[in-house]
Amino acid sequence: MLVNQNVTAKAPWAGHTEDIPLHLDYFEGTMAEAVENIAKEYPNYIAFDFMGKKTTYKEFFASVEKCAKALKTIGVRQGDKVTIAMPNCPQALYMFYAVNLVGGIANMIHPLSAEKEIEFYLNESNSSTAVTLDQFYHKFENIRANTKVVNIIIASIKDELSKPIRAGYMLTEGRKIAKIPDDAPVIRWEDFIKISGFCYGNYRAAGKADDTAVILYSGGTTGVSKGIELTNFNFNALATQVLAANPMFRVGDKMLAAMPLFHGFGLGVCVHTMLSKGGRCILIPRFTPKSYAKQMVKQRCNFVAGVPTLYEALLRLPGMEKADLSCLKGVFAGGDSLSVELKKKLDKWLYDHNAVIQVREGYGTTETVTACCLTPPHMYKAGSIGVPFPDTYIKIVKPGTDEELPYGEEGEILLAGPSVMKCYMNHPDETANTLRAHADGLTWVYTGDLGTMDEEGFVYFKGRAKRMIITSGYNVYPAQLENILDGCDMVQMSCVIGVPDPYKIQKVKAFVKLAAGYAPTDETKEEIFKYARKQIAKYAMPYDIEFREDLPKTLVGKVNFRVLEEEEMARIKAAAEAEKAE
């Protein structure tokens, strides 16, 4: 059934004292313009904190303008792609909005990506410029000749630290960073900023709301990553929807920005929603449960977001006994299903630490930037991922069709609304398969996820139709890893599955049938691992490779990954029973 909040008299979002508008007004400019408006209205408010250093909106946007002038001077023009491979740090924010200001497109990638992945992202987007940190320089330099990149801009975390913290950083983390040759063909951040002084013409592009502004990546069942083109309007609409769904937000409220910038949640909610609405980002460059907890308490954050594995770790973290969390207005969970049991534990933990709110689960896809469905602040239903944001629609259909199913019946989750992507970059066939116009006049995203909906519009996530592993909140697509492993001369055939893990939810395991002439030894396994590490990001690396003389097949000859999953589950169950018997 279709949830149409526009005709509902009183939506589930309605609060105790105020109703949330069923239709929202959206800013029709660019993302940079939205932030600039806030900078003009609240120049002396803090835009973000970074490792003890505060930056006001006025200072922030002045740095954005300097970056924009420098980008214009080195030749970045409207429509050009600029790859940003950065953690959550000030230079990443300056560059993100500067690219937007000159009319470029920000190609956001994981800074820990393997060399071959970086090469793919640069070529897939046809990027002319790349921005990264000094510690990642060598990965970019190793593959640069295989791309069309003209400029590589190198920043350093130390340049944005206060003097006392900088000294400590250089004695610890800074010492681990390999030196960049003095004659390296790069533009160092300080020199890049100086270049802005040579910009004499108009550096601002006449950007429009429906211009592609950002590219985020999603894996695919075919094993090929797809760039998702998202517009200025997508991000600005999301920000408006997030605030509508959280009427307790006030200008100056603090959001713990630990979710990464290459992820829609981190970029769309934790950063752009805050900066375009007058919030304050607490930037966490290296995310761990310990750093997350420390900043949440120290900074007295009002809003925090995380994946279930993070919250599971928080419950076990020592030193939190006396933490005062009375400052919290919103705790959000996404990226994977939050079990009813974990929610109960987390809610009790929040209550025990003086919080007056409960964790609220949400749901979304990168094809809609990020979350488009969230549990209301005052109304929870066990097992539900909430209700759609205002102006967002969800319906449940018979998988692959436009046939709507009755309330309570399981089918494919479809999404429509103002945050729906423009297209998959360079993949028109997959775009046509995922984005489909219906007779109701809306364009729907076919998510491949399975779920149900009740009579009040609450949605229940039931599983993924797509083959995917979620490990520590990251989406890992087995077909991608299998394509990489199969490219190794030692491997004839591979199959990758997710194995249950108490901390990561799932961890990645590979099964390999070796090519003729290779023996299943530890040395062979290490050689395959060595090959894989160059092409697979650390978070997606298999924790183990198991050699098989053959792999199970389906009736049509495909590798039957479900048989391997069942075997692994049986093995885990048997081990647990044996341990219990002892």
N, C-alpha and C positions, 0 to 999 in steps of 0.2 A: 504493500500500500504506500501511497505517496504522502509524505508529511509535508503539508503546505501550511507553513506558519503564517502566511500572509492572510489566510482567511480564518485563522483561529482567534477567537475572542480574547482568550487569555492563555498564552503559551506556557509550557512548563518553565520557561525562563523567568516568568514573573516572580519578583522577589516578595519579601514580606511587606515592604513599604512602598515599593515602586515597580511598575511594570516596564519591561524592556520593550522598546519599539519593535514592531513586527516588520517594518520597512526601515532601512537605514539610509542615510545620506552619505555618499562616498566622495572623497576628494578626487578630482579629475586630473590632477597634475602628476608629476613624476615623484619618485620616492625621495630624491634629494630635495625637491621643493617642499615636500611635506615636512621634512626635518628642518629645513631652513625657516619655515613658518614658525615652528616651535622655538628655534634659536632666537628669532626676533621677539617672540612673545615672552620668553623666559630666559634671557641671555645669561643670567647669573646662577641659574639652577645647575646642578651637577648632571652632566650627561652620562658620565661613566667613571667608575673607580677601577684602577688597574694596579694591583700589588702595592696599595698604599698611596697611590698618586691619584688626585682628583682632577677632572677636566670639566670645565663649564661648557654649556651649550655654545656660548660665544666663541670660546677657544676652539672647541671641536669643529664648528663649521668654518672657522678661519683656516684651520688645517686642511679641511676638505677642499676649500677653494684653492689653496696652494698646490695641493696634489692635482687638482683638475687643470690648473695652468701648466704644471709640469708635464702632465699627460699630453696636453695639446701641443706643447713645444716639442716633445719627442715623436710626434706624428700620429697619435691616437685620434681617430676621427669617428663621427657618428656611425654606429653599426659595427665598429671593430670589436673583436672579442679580446678581453683581458682576463687571463687565468689568474685567480687568486688562490694560492695554496698556503694558507696561514691559519694558525690557531686563533683563539679569541684574544686579540691584542689590539691596541689603539691603531697601529698602522693598517691593520686589516679593515677597520671601520672607515678610516680616512679614505683608503683606496676604493672601497666598495661604493661609497657615495660620490667620490670624485669621478669614477668611471660612469656613473649614472648622470652626473652633471654635464659631462662632455658628450653624452649620447651613446656611450659604449655599452657593451653587454658584459656583465660580470660572470665569468665561467668559474664556478666555485667547486674546488676539489679538495679532497682529504690531503693534508700536508704529509701524512705518513704513507701515502700511496707508494707502491713499488715503482721502479723506474719505467717498466713497460706500461704500467697503468698511466703514469704521467704522460708518456709519449702518446698513448691512445687519446687521452683527454685533450691534449694540445692539438693533435691532428684532427680529431673529430669536430672540434670547435673552430678549427682554423685560426687559432689565437696568434696574434702578432706580438703580444707583450705578456710577460708572466711576472708575478710578484710572489716572493717567498722569503723565508728567513735564512740567515747565514748557515744554519745547521742543515738545511736541505739543499744547499747550492750544488753539491757534487752530484746529486741525483739528476738535477736539471741539466747540468753541464754534460753528463754522460750521454744524454739522449738528444741534446739540442740540435745536433747536425741532422737528425732525422725528422725535424719539424720545420715550420716556417716562422718560428719565433725570431723576432728582430731584437727585442729588448728584454733583458732579465734584470729586474729591480730587486736588490737584496736589502732587506731590513734586518734589524737585530732587536731582540727583546730588551737588551741592556739600555738602548737609547731612549726607552720610554719609562725607565725606572728612576725613582728618587735616588739621590747620591748614596745614602747609607745602604739601601737595598741593592743598588747597582754593585757596590763593592763586594757584598756577600755573594751576589749572583756570579760575578766573575771568578770568585774563588771556588765556586762549586760547579754550577751548570756551565758557565762560560768556558771553563778549562777543557770541557769535553768536546767542544766544537772544533772541528778540523779547520785549520787556517785556509782562508781563500787567497790564492796568489794575488800579489799586488797588481799584476798585469791581466787579471781575469777580465774577460769581455762582459762586464756587468756594470750596472749603474747602482752605486751604493746609495742608501737612503738619504744621507746628508747631502750628497751631490744632486740627487733627484729633486729635493726640496729647493735647492739653490737654482735649479733650472727654471723654476717657476718665475723667477725674476726676468726671464727673457721672453715671457709671453706678453705680447703687446696688443694682440687682437682680441676679438670676442671669443672666449673659451667655452661659453655655454651653448649647448645645443638646444634647439626648440623641440624638446622631447614631448611626446604625447602619452596619454594614459595607457593606450593599447600597444605601445612599443614593447618589443621583447627587451627585458632589462636584466634578467638573470637566467643562468642555465644551472640546474641541479641535476644530478644523475640518479637513475634508478636502474637496477639490474633487470634482466629479462629472462624468460624461460628459454630463449634461444641461446643464452650464454653471451649475449652482447649487451653492454651497458648502453642505455639510451639517455641522451641529453634532453631534459624537459625544459621547454621554453616557457618562461613565466614573465608576465608583464608588470609594469608599474602598477596598473590597476589591481592585479591579483594581490600584490603585497599590501597596497594601501587599503583595499577592501578587507583583507584579513585582519589588519590592525584595528579597523573600526568594529569588525565583528567580535574580536577578542574582548575589546573593552565593553561592548554591549552585553556580552555574556558574563562580564565581571564588573557590575555597577559599583562595587566597593573600591575600585581603583581611583586614586587621586594623583594629581600631578605631583611629582617628586617621589612617588612610591618606588621602592627598590626591587629589582628583579635579578635573581642570581642567574647570570648568563654563563652557564657551564656547558650547555648543549652546543655542539660544534657549529661553525658557520657554514660548513658545506651541507648541513642538514636543514631541512625546511623549518623544523621546530626551533632550532637555535637561531637561524637567520630571521625567520618570519615572526616568531613570537617573542623570544628572549631579547632580540636586538631591535628589529625594525618597529615592532609594535610599541616598544618602550620609547625609542628615540623619536618616533613620529607623533607620540602622544604626551610627551613631557615626563616620561619615566626616567629611572636611573638604573643603568646596567652595572652590575658587579661582574667584571670580566674575569673569568677563570681560564688561564691559558693552557694549563695542564690539568686535566680532570681526573681526580681520584675521589673515592668516597670520603677520604680524610680531608682533602682540600675543600670539597663541597660542604661538608659539615662545619668545618672551621669558619668559612666565610659566611655561611648561612647564619651562624650564631654571632660572630664578631660584627658583621655589618647590619645585623638585625633586619634581614630581608623580609619584604612583605609578600613576595611571590617566588615560588621555586617550582622547577619542573624537572622531571627525571624519568628514567625507565625503571621497570619493576626490579631489575637486578641491583640498581643503585639503592633503592629503598630497602631491599633485603639486606644489603651490606650496612646501611645506616643503623638498622636495628641491632646489629652485632658489634658496632663500633664502640670501643672503650673511650672513656673520657667525656661521654655525653650525659652522664647522670644528672648533672646540675644545669644543663642547658635550658635557657628560657626562650621558648618559641611563641610567646604571647603576641609577638609582632606579626605573625603570619596571617595573611588574608586569603591566600590561595596556594594549595599544593596540588600539582597536576601530574598525572601519570599517563604515559603514552609509549609508543614504540613496540609494545607487546602487551598481551593480555595480563591484567592484574587479577590474580586469583582472589576469590572471596576471602580465603583464609589470610592471605598477605594483607589485604585491605583492613581486615579486622585488627591484625597485629599493629599495622601502621597507624590506624586511627587511635588505638589505645596508647601507642607511643607518643603521638601528638598530644593527646589529652593529658598524659602524665608529665608532659613538658610545657604545660600551660597554654597550649594552642586551643582556640575555640572553634576551629574548623576541622573538616575531615578531608582526606585525599579525594580528588575528583578525577575520574578516569575519562580519557578522551580517545578519539579515533580520527585518523585521516590518512592521506596518501600524499606523496610528493607531487602527484598530478594535480593536487589542489593546494600546493605549497606545503601544507602540513595539516594540523587539526582542523576539522570542519564539523566536529560533533563533540559535545562535552556534557558531563553530568552537571545539572544545575546546582547552584550553591546550597540549596535547602532541601533538595529532593533526590534521594538515592534509591535505586532499585538493584537488588543483588544480581550481579552478573551482567549488568547493563553498561554500555559505553556512553550512555547519555542520549541527548537529543541534538538535532542539527542546530547550527548557529542560525540566527535570523537571516533570512534571504537564501539560506542553503536548503536544498531538498534532498531527501533520501527516499529511495524506494527499493523494495525487494522483488526481484523478478526470477523467473525460471532461467537458470544460467545460460548466458549467451543470447537471450531473446529480449523482447520488450513486454513479455507477458507478466503482468503484476500478479503477485501471489497474495493470498489472504493473510490477515494478521496471524502471527504465530507460526507460519509455515516457512521453512528454511529455503533460502535461495541466494542469488548473487546480490551483493550490495552495490547499488548505483548511486552516484553523487552528481548534483548539479548546483551551480551557484556562481557568485562573482569571483571566486578564487580558482576556478577551473583553468587549467593550463591552456596555452595557445596551441601547442603541438609537441610531438617528439621531433627533435632536430634530426634532419636527414633520414627520417623513417616515416614516409607518408602512408605506407600500408598499415603499419602498426598504429599510427594516429587514427586512421579511418576505422580500425578495429576497436580502438579504445574509446574514442569520442564519437558518439552517435546521436543524431537529432531524432527526437520522437515526435509523435503527433501532438504532444502537449506544448510544443514550441521550444522546449528546453534541450540543451545539449548535455548528454549524460556521460559520465566517466564509468566505464565498466571496470570495476576494481579487481575482479577475480577473487574477492573475499566473500565468504559465506556468512549469512546472518539471518536474524529474524527481527520483526518489529511488533510491538504490542499496540493496543488500541489508543494509548496515550502518546504514541510517537517515540517511545524509548526503543533504542536499537540494541541488539545483542549480537556480539561477534561470536561466530561459531567455528571459524577456521579459514584457512587459506586454500583457495583452489589452485593458486600458483605454487610451484615447488620452491620453497624458500626456507632458509634457516635464519633464526634470529639469535645472535650471540652477543650478550652484553649490550643489547639495544641496537646493534648494527644489523642491517639486512645483508645476508650473504646468499648469493644465488648459485646453487650447486653446478648448474650447467656452465657457468663462467669458469669455475675452478676446474671442472672436467675438461673443458677446452684447453686450458693451460697445461694440465697434467698430461693430456693426450699428445701435446706438442713436444714432450720430452722423448728423446730417442729410446730411452729405456722402457717406456710405457707403451703397451699395445692398446690397453683399454683401462678406463678408470670409472669409479662411481663415488660420489661424495654424499654423505648423509649427516644429519644432525643427531648428536647423542645427548640425552638428558644430562644436565649438570646442575648441581644445587646452587651454584653462584651465578653462572653465565646464562642459565636457563637451558641453553644448548651449546655444545662445542662441536667443532667440525672434525669429522673423521673421513679419511679417504681409503678406498679399497682399490687395489691396483693389480691388473694382470700384466706381467712383464712381457716385453718383447722377446723374441727368440734370441738365445745367447746370453741372457742376463740371469744371474742367480739371485734368489731372494735372501740377500745377506744384509747385515747392518750397514755395510759400506755402500751397497746399492741404495738403501733407504736414505742414507745421508746425502748421496749425490742427487737424488730426486728432490729432497728437501732444499738443497742448495740451489737447484734450478728453479724451484717454486718461489723461493724467497725473493728472487729478482723481479717476479711478476705478480705476486700476491701480497696485498697489504697484510701487515702483522696481525690485525684483528681477525682476518679471514683465513689465516694459515691453519691447515689441519694440525691437530695435536698429535695425530698418529697416522701412519700409513700401514695398512695390513695387506700383505701380499696374498693373492688367491690364484690357484691354477686356472680357474675360470670364474666368471661372474654370472649370476642367475639372469635368465632372459624371460621376457614376456612372450606371448604367443606370436607377436609380430617381430620378434628378434631384438627388441630394445632391452637395455640393461634394466632389470627389475629392482629398482632401489628400495621398494617396499619390503621385499624379502630380506634384504640386508638390514633394514630398520627393525624388522621383527626379530631377526636373529640377535641383533645387538641388545634389544630390549629383554629378550629371554636370557641372555648372558648376564645382564645387569641384575635381573630379578633373581637368578640362581646364585649369584655372588652375594647378594643381600641376604638371602635365606640361609646360605652357608655361614655367613658371619653371625647371623642371629642365633643359629644353632650352637655355635661355639660359646 
